[in-house]
């Protein structure tokens, strides 16, 4: 209980203020060019190097065959829902790209202030239940998940794990996963 209380107290001390939650800003953000097609390959290499348990498995996300489209004909119109099968999905995708093509004059105009969202999924597998891991192995399963998360985050953001962790958590994480924090280990 004392350890749990210390952990909660430490977490409260480390909780960011509302303006600390965003990482970087437009004015001070470091721009990193990253080939997103290489992210899975890079992530596999880092997991082979740093995931000593071999607990992370690749996950394939397959969208369903039938999608639900929610749309409004006008700003004040009532929202409508429709079902899209594969032919309708292709038509909607083509219409979206046609609109993007028209807005950018076939790529002649840049799209400023746009965001690209990339989903990278992995499954962390445990050989035992959480209770068995804690009781039988005297190990904290959260440490293993944090290590996996840091490996993924450092790959996606192109930063070393130390740059992604608050100073007040550095000591704990360096103790739990020292290989991640060796100089140049995750860069």
GUNULUM-664647 format. One line per field, with one value per residue: x, y, z of N, C-alpha, C in turn; residue number from 0; residue in one letter. Coordinates in steps of 0.02 Angstrom, whole numbers. Layout:
// residues N
nx	[X, ...]
ny	[Y, ...]
nz	[Z, ...]
cax	[X, ...]
cay	[Y, ...]
caz	[Z, ...]
cx	[X, ...]
cy	[Y, ...]
cz	[Z, ...]
nr	[NUM, ...]
rest	[a, ...]
// end
This chain:
// residues 187
nx	[41, 99, 192, 103, 39, 149, 175, 56, 65, 182, 139, 41, 121, 187, 90, 41, 17, -127, -75, 43, 17, 14, 127, 256, 237, 168, 257, 374, 397, 490, 528, 517, 563, 491, 486, 345, 313, 414, 402, 342, 443, 555, 504, 490, 626, 671, 595, 646, 772, 754, 645, 647, 566, 496, 362, 277, 171, 140, -3, -140, -249, -406, -528, -708, -821, -938, -980, -1033, -1098, -1103, -1180, -1212, -1318, -1320, -1260, -1354, -1442, -1523, -1428, -1387, -1386, -1306, -1280, -1131, -1072, -942, -933, -993, -907, -788, -831, -856, -727, -658, -727, -687, -549, -554, -609, -506, -406, -459, -465, -330, -283, -236, -123, -42, -58, -14, -65, -88, -76, -130, -164, -88, -141, -81, -103, -34, -24, -4, 4, 17, 68, 40, 115, 62, -75, -116, -120, -51, 74, 113, 106, 170, 288, 336, 341, 314, 187, 154, 273, 325, 232, 247, 378, 361, 275, 356, 454, 379, 332, 453, 498, 397, 396, 526, 619, 730, 692, 710, 680, 544, 490, 438, 541, 526, 493, 599, 701, 635, 593, 715, 770, 682, 690, 831, 908, 843, 880, 1013, 1150, 1118, 1045, 911, 901]
ny	[-60, 59, 77, 91, 210, 298, 290, 345, 474, 518, 514, 615, 726, 728, 749, 841, 1017, 1093, 1163, 1098, 977, 966, 917, 1006, 1147, 1249, 1354, 1315, 1182, 1040, 992, 840, 738, 591, 431, 353, 229, 149, 132, 13, -84, -28, -26, -163, -199, -127, -185, -314, -287, -223, -277, -387, -490, -533, -508, -432, -427, -411, -323, -335, -225, -237, -161, -168, -247, -179, -12, 127, 278, 442, 593, 767, 862, 999, 1135, 1162, 1060, 903, 767, 624, 446, 316, 157, 87, -16, -112, -60, 66, 120, 131, 224, 337, 358, 388, 506, 588, 599, 660, 783, 832, 839, 938, 1048, 1070, 1101, 996, 961, 1072, 1171, 1185, 1095, 1171, 1164, 1039, 875, 717, 562, 417, 250, 136, -25, -144, -295, -332, -474, -580, -713, -762, -731, -568, -570, -692, -656, -554, -617, -748, -725, -611, -489, -333, -307, -189, -121, -192, -165, -27, -20, -75, 21, 134, 95, 90, 225, 298, 256, 301, 440, 472, 501, 487, 376, 443, 574, 572, 553, 612, 704, 669, 535, 469, 398, 286, 220, 200, 108, -1, -29, -28, -41, 32, 162, 180, 272, 328, 214, 205, 289]
nz	[0, 37, -67, -172, -135, -141, -277, -330, -277, -338, -470, -469, -447, -567, -661, -800, -828, -908, -1024, -1048, -1105, -1245, -1369, -1426, -1539, -1669, -1693, -1624, -1653, -1698, -1858, -1936, -2065, -2120, -2186, -2201, -2249, -2211, -2077, -2014, -2042, -1977, -1847, -1819, -1820, -1708, -1607, -1610, -1563, -1436, -1364, -1251, -1210, -1319, -1340, -1417, -1553, -1730, -1790, -1895, -1965, -2022, -2112, -2105, -2224, -2251, -2233, -2132, -2179, -2124, -2153, -2198, -2297, -2301, -2196, -2093, -2110, -2070, -2005, -2104, -2125, -2214, -2293, -2351, -2474, -2555, -2690, -2677, -2582, -2655, -2750, -2668, -2616, -2735, -2768, -2661, -2685, -2810, -2773, -2690, -2785, -2869, -2780, -2755, -2876, -2961, -2886, -2893, -2800, -2630, -2483, -2346, -2168, -2149, -2087, -2068, -2029, -1962, -1929, -1823, -1772, -1642, -1549, -1381, -1307, -1170, -1079, -966, -851, -787, -647, -620, -671, -584, -456, -467, -543, -487, -554, -635, -743, -807, -828, -936, -1037, -1043, -1091, -1219, -1272, -1270, -1362, -1479, -1485, -1492, -1615, -1705, -1681, -1703, -1605, -1464, -1325, -1200, -1228, -1237, -1115, -958, -844, -710, -717, -771, -696, -643, -761, -825, -739, -754, -892, -948, -1068, -1165, -1140, -1161, -1227, -1388, -1417, -1463, -1568]
cax	[0, 143, 219, 49, 30, 205, 166, 3, 91, 230, 100, 9, 173, 208, 35, 55, -35, -160, -37, 100, -5, 29, 199, 277, 188, 186, 316, 433, 399, 544, 499, 555, 537, 492, 455, 298, 310, 468, 389, 335, 508, 595, 476, 510, 697, 679, 568, 695, 830, 741, 592, 679, 516, 466, 291, 238, 157, 108, -76, -167, -315, -446, -594, -763, -844, -992, -966, -1089, -1080, -1144, -1168, -1262, -1321, -1304, -1238, -1411, -1484, -1519, -1380, -1414, -1342, -1317, -1235, -1089, -1039, -877, -939, -1006, -846, -742, -857, -845, -655, -642, -754, -645, -486, -570, -616, -439, -371, -486, -446, -258, -266, -195, -61, -3, -64, -1, -118, -57, -114, -163, -135, -89, -149, -57, -119, 13, -53, 33, -28, 63, 44, 68, 113, 22, -122, -85, -112, 4, 137, 130, 116, 218, 351, 354, 358, 262, 171, 151, 340, 333, 191, 279, 436, 334, 248, 413, 485, 335, 331, 517, 502, 351, 414, 596, 654, 750, 642, 720, 648, 472, 470, 448, 600, 510, 483, 659, 736, 595, 594, 783, 780, 642, 711, 894, 934, 811, 907, 1085, 1163, 1112, 1013, 848, 901]
cay	[0, 116, 87, 117, 279, 335, 293, 394, 540, 535, 527, 681, 776, 727, 766, 905, 1068, 1088, 1185, 1054, 915, 963, 910, 1052, 1194, 1267, 1397, 1284, 1111, 1015, 958, 781, 702, 520, 389, 313, 161, 112, 127, -57, -118, 1, -47, -233, -200, -103, -235, -369, -264, -201, -314, -448, -542, -552, -510, -390, -458, -364, -328, -311, -194, -247, -130, -210, -243, -131, 48, 173, 347, 494, 655, 820, 895, 1070, 1146, 1159, 1002, 847, 717, 562, 387, 269, 99, 85, -80, -100, -17, 134, 143, 152, 286, 390, 371, 423, 574, 625, 615, 709, 848, 852, 857, 1002, 1100, 1083, 1111, 938, 960, 1134, 1208, 1142, 1092, 1192, 1150, 974, 825, 649, 515, 350, 204, 81, -68, -202, -328, -355, -538, -604, -785, -776, -678, -514, -594, -740, -620, -518, -662, -801, -700, -551, -440, -284, -309, -121, -105, -223, -127, 39, -29, -83, 86, 179, 73, 114, 298, 324, 242, 344, 510, 483, 530, 437, 369, 493, 637, 563, 538, 667, 697, 635, 463, 442, 350, 224, 187, 178, 47, -54, -44, 9, -43, 85, 227, 184, 325, 308, 149, 206, 345]
caz	[0, 40, -134, -213, -116, -168, -349, -343, -260, -391, -530, -461, -455, -637, -705, -831, -830, -973, -1082, -1058, -1136, -1316, -1381, -1478, -1565, -1738, -1693, -1598, -1667, -1740, -1915, -1953, -2123, -2106, -2236, -2161, -2274, -2178, -2005, -1991, -2045, -1923, -1783, -1811, -1802, -1639, -1561, -1606, -1524, -1367, -1330, -1229, -1200, -1383, -1324, -1462, -1618, -1776, -1794, -1958, -1958, -2083, -2106, -2125, -2293, -2255, -2193, -2122, -2195, -2093, -2191, -2197, -2362, -2288, -2128, -2047, -2126, -2024, -2027, -2132, -2123, -2268, -2292, -2411, -2490, -2587, -2748, -2653, -2549, -2708, -2780, -2619, -2614, -2797, -2763, -2614, -2719, -2862, -2739, -2670, -2847, -2891, -2733, -2759, -2948, -2980, -2848, -2902, -2737, -2572, -2432, -2283, -2107, -2155, -2043, -2091, -1973, -1978, -1875, -1816, -1720, -1620, -1493, -1329, -1282, -1107, -1072, -906, -834, -749, -578, -618, -682, -523, -398, -479, -569, -451, -605, -649, -815, -833, -853, -1002, -1084, -1051, -1135, -1287, -1293, -1284, -1424, -1533, -1487, -1515, -1687, -1741, -1674, -1722, -1548, -1414, -1271, -1148, -1249, -1235, -1047, -910, -802, -647, -729, -801, -654, -639, -826, -838, -699, -782, -961, -957, -1137, -1205, -1124, -1175, -1276, -1458, -1425, -1500, -1617]
cx	[43, 172, 165, 37, 86, 198, 112, 27, 139, 192, 67, 60, 193, 152, 46, -1, -67, -118, 26, 81, 12, 105, 217, 221, 210, 250, 379, 440, 457, 513, 545, 523, 545, 456, 409, 292, 363, 455, 381, 402, 553, 570, 494, 583, 707, 650, 615, 753, 813, 688, 618, 629, 488, 390, 247, 232, 126, 33, -98, -237, -352, -514, -648, -783, -898, -977, -1030, -1064, -1129, -1128, -1225, -1260, -1302, -1287, -1295, -1458, -1474, -1467, -1417, -1363, -1359, -1265, -1196, -1058, -978, -881, -949, -945, -796, -765, -845, -771, -633, -667, -712, -579, -497, -577, -548, -399, -394, -464, -372, -235, -216, -126, -20, -4, -51, -60, -85, -104, -155, -128, -141, -92, -129, -72, -69, -12, -6, -4, 25, 34, 79, 62, 68, -28, -85, -72, -55, 72, 160, 148, 172, 286, 377, 378, 299, 246, 166, 219, 350, 293, 220, 339, 412, 309, 304, 449, 444, 338, 397, 526, 459, 373, 486, 637, 677, 699, 649, 686, 571, 445, 484, 507, 585, 499, 547, 692, 700, 599, 664, 799, 743, 666, 776, 919, 904, 846, 983, 1095, 1161, 1074, 950, 845, 910]
cy	[63, 130, 116, 190, 322, 343, 345, 465, 564, 552, 596, 736, 782, 746, 835, 955, 1065, 1111, 1144, 991, 910, 960, 956, 1100, 1213, 1307, 1361, 1210, 1095, 975, 900, 750, 628, 484, 340, 242, 117, 102, 55, -94, -93, -22, -120, -238, -178, -152, -295, -350, -253, -240, -382, -506, -569, -555, -470, -424, -406, -376, -299, -286, -202, -213, -177, -200, -190, -74, 87, 244, 394, 559, 704, 854, 969, 1077, 1138, 1100, 947, 797, 655, 507, 344, 213, 97, 15, -63, -54, 56, 163, 168, 217, 345, 408, 409, 495, 617, 645, 665, 779, 874, 875, 925, 1059, 1119, 1096, 1059, 938, 1023, 1176, 1160, 1145, 1107, 1175, 1086, 925, 756, 604, 446, 306, 146, 39, -126, -231, -351, -418, -556, -680, -806, -720, -625, -537, -644, -706, -585, -566, -712, -775, -639, -496, -394, -284, -240, -100, -132, -185, -58, 34, -35, -16, 134, 159, 99, 190, 327, 311, 292, 417, 525, 515, 475, 434, 423, 559, 633, 555, 598, 652, 657, 560, 430, 387, 283, 186, 163, 114, -12, -76, -8, 11, 12, 153, 232, 236, 297, 243, 151, 263, 318]
cz	[0, -30, -180, -199, -144, -243, -367, -331, -315, -455, -527, -472, -529, -684, -734, -822, -898, -1032, -1094, -1097, -1210, -1324, -1439, -1497, -1634, -1740, -1672, -1612, -1714, -1796, -1934, -2014, -2111, -2161, -2199, -2188, -2241, -2104, -1981, -1990, -1987, -1854, -1769, -1789, -1729, -1589, -1555, -1561, -1450, -1329, -1310, -1220, -1265, -1378, -1373, -1530, -1664, -1779, -1860, -1945, -2024, -2074, -2131, -2197, -2303, -2207, -2184, -2134, -2161, -2129, -2180, -2265, -2357, -2215, -2078, -2061, -2074, -2050, -2054, -2126, -2183, -2263, -2357, -2418, -2532, -2648, -2726, -2618, -2601, -2739, -2733, -2615, -2676, -2795, -2717, -2648, -2776, -2831, -2718, -2731, -2872, -2846, -2738, -2830, -2971, -2947, -2854, -2839, -2679, -2524, -2365, -2225, -2112, -2108, -2075, -2030, -1996, -1917, -1877, -1759, -1705, -1560, -1444, -1299, -1217, -1104, -1014, -896, -794, -677, -573, -628, -619, -467, -411, -500, -532, -500, -617, -724, -847, -861, -923, -1055, -1095, -1098, -1208, -1314, -1310, -1348, -1483, -1541, -1513, -1590, -1726, -1739, -1693, -1667, -1501, -1357, -1216, -1164, -1244, -1164, -1002, -864, -738, -655, -756, -760, -653, -705, -844, -799, -730, -851, -978, -1029, -1180, -1196, -1132, -1230, -1347, -1470, -1467, -1550, -1686]
nr	[0, 1, 2, 3, 4, 5, 6, 7, 8, 9, 10, 11, 12, 13, 14, 15, 16, 17, 18, 19, 20, 21, 22, 23, 24, 25, 26, 27, 28, 29, 30, 31, 32, 33, 34, 35, 36, 37, 38, 39, 40, 41, 42, 43, 44, 45, 46, 47, 48, 49, 50, 51, 52, 53, 54, 55, 56, 57, 58, 59, 60, 61, 62, 63, 64, 65, 66, 67, 68, 69, 70, 71, 72, 73, 74, 75, 76, 77, 78, 79, 80, 81, 82, 83, 84, 85, 86, 87, 88, 89, 90, 91, 92, 93, 94, 95, 96, 97, 98, 99, 100, 101, 102, 103, 104, 105, 106, 107, 108, 109, 110, 111, 112, 113, 114, 115, 116, 117, 118, 119, 120, 121, 122, 123, 124, 125, 126, 127, 128, 129, 130, 131, 132, 133, 134, 135, 136, 137, 138, 139, 140, 141, 142, 143, 144, 145, 146, 147, 148, 149, 150, 151, 152, 153, 154, 155, 156, 157, 158, 159, 160, 161, 162, 163, 164, 165, 166, 167, 168, 169, 170, 171, 172, 173, 174, 175, 176, 177, 178, 179, 180, 181, 182, 183, 184, 185, 186]
rest	[x, x, x, x, x, x, x, x, x, x, x, x, x, x, x, x, x, x, x, x, x, x, x, x, x, x, x, x, x, x, x, x, x, x, x, x, x, x, x, x, x, x, x, x, x, x, x, x, x, x, x, x, x, x, x, x, x, x, x, x, x, x, x, x, x, x, x, x, x, x, x, x, x, x, x, x, x, x, x, x, x, x, x, x, x, x, x, x, x, x, x, x, x, x, x, x, x, x, x, x, x, x, x, x, x, x, x, x, x, x, x, x, x, x, x, x, x, x, x, x, x, x, x, x, x, x, x, x, x, x, x, x, x, x, x, x, x, x, x, x, x, x, x, x, x, x, x, x, x, x, x, x, x, x, x, x, x, x, x, x, x, x, x, x, x, x, x, x, x, x, x, x, x, x, x, x, x, x, x, x, x, x, x, x, x, x, x]
// end
